[in-house]
Every structure is written in C-alpha cells, then in structure tokens.
Amino acid sequence: MSDHHGTPTTIKSSLLDQLQELLNEATNSYQEPVDLVEYCTPKFHDLLNQETQAVQDLVVQLEWPEANSKSYTRRRLLEAEDGSWSIYAICWLPGQYTPIHDHGTWGVVGVLQGALFEHQFACVNQDQEAGQFHLVPAGVTLLSPGAINTFIPEPDHIHKSGVPSNRSATASLHLYGRVMTHYHAYDQKSATRTRLDVE
C-alpha cells in the first residue's frame, strides 16, 4: 500500500468543498456513529450522482498507481482540525486489494469510477488475550459508480476491498470518523491481527 505522510494532499475540488461542509454539519449535530452515517449517506449519494462534472474534475486530479505497481494508492485529502473526520481517496488498478482490515470508527464509502468489490468477513470466535481472531467469509458487495457503502464500529466492520484483475481501474472516496492513521490487518490463516500504522 502506498501512503503519503503528514499533511493532506492538496486538491482543488468543489466536491471536496461540499463534503467538508457536510462532515462539519454532521459532526456538529451528531455524536453517535449510526446517526452520523444516516445523516451523511443520502447526501453523499446525491452529490456523487448529481454533481457528475465535479466528480470527474476530482478523478483527474487523483494520484493513480504506476502501471507496474503491485499496490493501490491511498491519499488523505481533507481532515477536521479536531480530528473528528477525514476524507481519503483510494485508487486501484485491476488486481489490487487492501489487506483484510477493520476501522475502529464509522465510515461512508462512495465510488467515483470503476467497480469496487468488497469482501466482508465475520469474526466467529475471538480471544483477544491470546490474539486469536477467527474469520469466515460473510459475503461480497459490488459497488458501481455513485454507489455508497457504510459501516459503524462495535462490532467493527472487517473487510477487504479492491478490483479483480478482469475489471477496470477504480477510484473511491472514504469518509471516516477520525484520521485513519492506524487500523488492524487480519491474517485469516493464522487467525491473528496486527496494528498497522499508516500515517
């Protein structure tokens, strides 16, 4: 995975301006993750599907992986001064996937271009003291441009996302309830998880 460190990437975008306003409204009005997700989801959906030129203007400014890269790009675009929300763009080439991971917060994900495949996992047995987390597949979601997916913590949403090798390049925007400087990655075979510090 490729990450920038430090300050967010600077991109001029009317879509980002509207999302910043939306997230400020949401976090000023609500505290519970379920309320934040329910408030942001329809508005984010409408922006992606009604502001089509703004979406395209953003996509052309995103940083895509090099053609021979094995890793997608993940860039922090905006964040709240108090750390109560952040916006990331992720760009995948065919065949690139995230690790299996969780989030530790609420999130709303929208697809800008391509088709994003999300493989969900359920933790059917865990022993945190022993560091054991047994995962089983729990379904697949396919998100087309303009589609939205959401999650809230407790229980945390465990998944991996990406693009199969026979699909086209994909870009998505991820709205989170914190600055995503770390999360857990899971190894399904060993039933373990590891904290990953990414920024």
C-alpha positions as a Markdown table, in Angstrom:
| # | Residue | x | y | z |
|---|---|---|---|---|
| 1 | Met | 0.0 | 0.0 | 0.0 |
| 2 | Ser | 1.2 | 3.5 | -0.8 |
| 3 | Asp | 0.6 | 6.4 | 1.6 |
| 4 | His | 1.6 | 10.0 | 1.9 |
| 5 | His | 2.8 | 11.0 | 5.3 |
| 6 | Gly | 2.0 | 14.2 | 7.2 |
| 7 | Thr | -0.3 | 16.9 | 5.7 |
| 8 | Pro | -3.2 | 16.1 | 3.3 |
| 9 | Thr | -2.8 | 16.1 | -0.4 |
| 10 | Thr | -3.8 | 19.5 | -1.9 |
| 11 | Ile | -6.6 | 19.2 | -4.5 |
| 12 | Lys | -9.0 | 21.9 | -5.6 |
| 13 | Ser | -12.4 | 20.4 | -5.8 |
| 14 | Ser | -16.0 | 21.7 | -5.5 |
| 15 | Leu | -17.0 | 18.1 | -4.5 |
| 16 | Leu | -14.5 | 18.1 | -1.6 |
| 17 | Asp | -15.7 | 21.6 | -0.5 |
| 18 | Gln | -19.3 | 20.3 | -0.3 |
| 19 | Leu | -18.2 | 17.1 | 1.5 |
| 20 | Gln | -16.2 | 19.2 | 4.0 |
| 21 | Glu | -19.4 | 21.2 | 4.7 |
| 22 | Leu | -21.4 | 18.0 | 5.0 |
| 23 | Leu | -19.0 | 16.5 | 7.5 |
| 24 | Asn | -18.8 | 19.6 | 9.6 |
| 25 | Glu | -22.6 | 19.8 | 9.7 |
| 26 | Ala | -22.8 | 16.1 | 10.7 |
| 27 | Thr | -20.2 | 16.2 | 13.4 |
| 28 | Asn | -21.6 | 19.4 | 14.8 |
| 29 | Ser | -25.1 | 17.9 | 15.0 |
| 30 | Tyr | -24.5 | 14.3 | 16.0 |
| 31 | Gln | -22.1 | 12.1 | 18.1 |
| 32 | Glu | -23.4 | 8.6 | 17.7 |
| 33 | Pro | -21.9 | 6.7 | 14.7 |
| 34 | Val | -25.3 | 5.4 | 13.5 |
| 35 | Asp | -26.6 | 9.0 | 13.4 |
| 36 | Leu | -23.6 | 10.3 | 11.6 |
| 37 | Val | -23.8 | 7.5 | 9.0 |
| 38 | Glu | -27.5 | 8.0 | 8.4 |
| 39 | Tyr | -27.1 | 11.8 | 8.0 |
| 40 | Cys | -24.1 | 11.6 | 5.6 |
| 41 | Thr | -25.1 | 8.7 | 3.4 |
| 42 | Pro | -28.0 | 10.1 | 1.4 |
| 43 | Lys | -26.3 | 13.5 | 1.0 |
| 44 | Phe | -23.1 | 11.9 | -0.2 |
| 45 | His | -25.0 | 9.7 | -2.6 |
| 46 | Asp | -26.8 | 12.7 | -4.1 |
| 47 | Leu | -23.5 | 14.6 | -4.5 |
| 48 | Leu | -21.9 | 11.7 | -6.4 |
| 49 | Asn | -24.9 | 11.2 | -8.6 |
| 50 | Gln | -25.9 | 14.8 | -9.3 |
| 51 | Glu | -22.6 | 16.6 | -9.3 |
| 52 | Thr | -21.1 | 14.5 | -12.1 |
| 53 | Gln | -18.8 | 17.1 | -13.5 |
| 54 | Ala | -17.4 | 17.8 | -10.0 |
| 55 | Val | -16.8 | 14.0 | -9.7 |
| 56 | Gln | -14.9 | 13.9 | -12.9 |
| 57 | Asp | -12.9 | 17.1 | -12.0 |
| 58 | Leu | -11.8 | 15.3 | -8.9 |
| 59 | Val | -10.9 | 12.0 | -10.5 |
| 60 | Val | -8.5 | 13.6 | -13.0 |
| 61 | Gln | -6.6 | 15.1 | -10.1 |
| 62 | Leu | -6.2 | 11.8 | -8.1 |
| 63 | Glu | -2.8 | 10.0 | -7.9 |
| 64 | Trp | -3.0 | 6.6 | -9.5 |
| 65 | Pro | -0.6 | 3.7 | -9.1 |
| 66 | Glu | 2.1 | 3.2 | -11.6 |
| 67 | Ala | 1.2 | 0.7 | -14.3 |
| 68 | Asn | 3.6 | -1.9 | -12.9 |
| 69 | Ser | 2.8 | -1.2 | -9.2 |
| 70 | Lys | 1.5 | -4.0 | -7.0 |
| 71 | Ser | -0.1 | -1.6 | -4.6 |
| 72 | Tyr | -3.1 | 0.8 | -4.8 |
| 73 | Thr | -2.7 | 4.5 | -3.7 |
| 74 | Arg | -4.3 | 5.9 | -0.6 |
| 75 | Arg | -4.3 | 9.7 | -0.1 |
| 76 | Arg | -5.7 | 11.8 | 2.7 |
| 77 | Leu | -7.4 | 14.8 | 1.1 |
| 78 | Leu | -9.0 | 16.6 | 4.0 |
| 79 | Glu | -9.4 | 16.3 | 7.7 |
| 80 | Ala | -11.1 | 18.2 | 10.5 |
| 81 | Glu | -9.0 | 20.4 | 12.7 |
| 82 | Asp | -10.2 | 18.5 | 15.7 |
| 83 | Gly | -9.7 | 15.1 | 14.1 |
| 84 | Ser | -13.4 | 14.3 | 14.1 |
| 85 | Trp | -13.5 | 13.3 | 10.4 |
| 86 | Ser | -11.2 | 12.8 | 7.4 |
| 87 | Ile | -11.6 | 12.1 | 3.7 |
| 88 | Tyr | -9.3 | 9.7 | 1.7 |
| 89 | Ala | -9.2 | 8.8 | -1.9 |
| 90 | Ile | -8.1 | 5.3 | -2.9 |
| 91 | Cys | -7.2 | 4.3 | -6.5 |
| 92 | Trp | -6.9 | 0.7 | -7.6 |
| 93 | Leu | -5.6 | -0.8 | -10.8 |
| 94 | Pro | -7.0 | -4.3 | -11.7 |
| 95 | Gly | -5.8 | -7.0 | -9.3 |
| 96 | Gln | -5.1 | -4.7 | -6.4 |
| 97 | Tyr | -6.7 | -5.2 | -3.0 |
| 98 | Thr | -6.4 | -3.9 | 0.6 |
| 99 | Pro | -5.5 | -6.4 | 3.3 |
| 100 | Ile | -8.3 | -7.7 | 5.4 |
| 101 | His | -8.8 | -4.9 | 7.9 |
| 102 | Asp | -11.1 | -3.0 | 10.3 |
| 103 | His | -11.5 | 0.7 | 11.0 |
| 104 | Gly | -12.3 | 1.5 | 14.7 |
| 105 | Thr | -14.7 | 4.2 | 13.6 |
| 106 | Trp | -17.7 | 4.9 | 11.4 |
| 107 | Gly | -17.3 | 5.4 | 7.6 |
| 108 | Val | -19.1 | 6.1 | 4.4 |
| 109 | Val | -17.6 | 5.0 | 1.1 |
| 110 | Gly | -18.6 | 6.2 | -2.3 |
| 111 | Val | -17.3 | 5.0 | -5.7 |
| 112 | Leu | -16.2 | 7.6 | -8.2 |
| 113 | Gln | -15.2 | 5.4 | -11.1 |
| 114 | Gly | -15.0 | 1.7 | -12.0 |
| 115 | Ala | -16.4 | -1.0 | -9.7 |
| 116 | Leu | -15.3 | -1.7 | -6.2 |
| 117 | Phe | -15.5 | -5.2 | -4.8 |
| 118 | Glu | -15.9 | -5.6 | -1.1 |
| 119 | His | -15.4 | -8.9 | 0.6 |
| 120 | Gln | -16.8 | -9.0 | 4.1 |
| 121 | Phe | -15.7 | -11.2 | 7.0 |
| 122 | Ala | -17.4 | -12.2 | 10.3 |
| 123 | Cys | -15.3 | -12.8 | 13.4 |
| 124 | Val | -16.9 | -16.1 | 14.6 |
| 125 | Asn | -14.6 | -16.6 | 17.5 |
| 126 | Gln | -12.0 | -14.4 | 19.2 |
| 127 | Asp | -9.7 | -14.5 | 22.2 |
| 128 | Gln | -8.2 | -11.0 | 22.5 |
| 129 | Glu | -5.8 | -12.0 | 25.3 |
| 130 | Ala | -4.5 | -14.8 | 23.1 |
| 131 | Gly | -4.6 | -12.6 | 20.0 |
| 132 | Gln | -6.8 | -15.0 | 18.1 |
| 133 | Phe | -9.5 | -13.8 | 15.7 |
| 134 | His | -11.1 | -16.5 | 13.6 |
| 135 | Leu | -12.7 | -15.0 | 10.4 |
| 136 | Val | -15.1 | -16.6 | 7.9 |
| 137 | Pro | -16.3 | -15.1 | 4.6 |
| 138 | Ala | -19.6 | -13.1 | 5.1 |
| 139 | Gly | -20.5 | -12.0 | 1.6 |
| 140 | Val | -19.4 | -9.8 | -1.3 |
| 141 | Thr | -20.7 | -6.4 | -2.3 |
| 142 | Leu | -20.1 | -4.8 | -5.7 |
| 143 | Leu | -20.3 | -1.0 | -5.8 |
| 144 | Ser | -20.7 | 0.7 | -9.1 |
| 145 | Pro | -20.1 | 4.5 | -9.7 |
| 146 | Gly | -22.3 | 6.6 | -7.4 |
| 147 | Ala | -23.0 | 3.7 | -5.0 |
| 148 | Ile | -22.4 | 4.1 | -1.3 |
| 149 | Asn | -21.4 | 1.6 | 1.5 |
| 150 | Thr | -21.3 | 2.3 | 5.2 |
| 151 | Phe | -20.1 | 0.9 | 8.5 |
| 152 | Ile | -20.1 | 1.6 | 12.2 |
| 153 | Pro | -17.8 | 0.2 | 14.9 |
| 154 | Glu | -18.7 | -2.2 | 17.7 |
| 155 | Pro | -18.8 | -4.7 | 16.2 |
| 156 | Asp | -16.2 | -3.3 | 13.8 |
| 157 | His | -16.6 | -3.9 | 10.0 |
| 158 | Ile | -14.0 | -6.3 | 8.8 |
| 159 | His | -13.4 | -6.5 | 5.1 |
| 160 | Lys | -11.1 | -6.2 | 2.2 |
| 161 | Ser | -11.7 | -4.1 | -0.9 |
| 162 | Gly | -10.3 | -3.9 | -4.4 |
| 163 | Val | -10.6 | -4.7 | -8.0 |
| 164 | Pro | -10.4 | -8.1 | -9.7 |
| 165 | Ser | -7.8 | -8.5 | -12.5 |
| 166 | Asn | -10.5 | -8.6 | -15.2 |
| 167 | Arg | -12.1 | -5.3 | -14.2 |
| 168 | Ser | -11.2 | -1.6 | -14.9 |
| 169 | Ala | -9.3 | 0.9 | -12.7 |
| 170 | Thr | -11.4 | 2.1 | -9.8 |
| 171 | Ala | -11.4 | 5.2 | -7.6 |
| 172 | Ser | -13.4 | 5.8 | -4.4 |
| 173 | Leu | -13.8 | 8.4 | -1.6 |
| 174 | His | -13.8 | 7.3 | 2.0 |
| 175 | Leu | -15.3 | 9.5 | 4.7 |
| 176 | Tyr | -14.2 | 8.4 | 8.2 |
| 177 | Gly | -15.0 | 9.4 | 11.8 |
| 178 | Arg | -11.3 | 10.0 | 12.6 |
| 179 | Val | -8.0 | 10.5 | 10.9 |
| 180 | Met | -7.1 | 6.9 | 9.8 |
| 181 | Thr | -3.5 | 6.8 | 10.9 |
| 182 | His | -3.8 | 3.2 | 12.0 |
| 183 | Tyr | -6.1 | 0.1 | 11.9 |
| 184 | His | -5.8 | -3.6 | 12.3 |
| 185 | Ala | -4.9 | -6.0 | 9.5 |
| 186 | Tyr | -6.1 | -9.6 | 9.8 |
| 187 | Asp | -4.4 | -12.8 | 8.7 |
| 188 | Gln | -7.2 | -15.3 | 8.1 |
| 189 | Lys | -4.9 | -18.4 | 8.0 |
| 190 | Ser | -3.2 | -17.7 | 11.3 |
| 191 | Ala | -6.3 | -16.1 | 12.9 |
| 192 | Thr | -4.3 | -13.2 | 14.1 |
| 193 | Arg | -4.4 | -9.4 | 13.7 |
| 194 | Thr | -1.7 | -6.7 | 13.7 |
| 195 | Arg | -1.9 | -3.0 | 14.2 |
| 196 | Leu | -0.8 | -1.1 | 11.1 |
| 197 | Asp | 0.4 | 2.5 | 11.4 |
| 198 | Val | -0.1 | 4.1 | 8.0 |
| 199 | Glu | 0.5 | 7.8 | 8.5 |
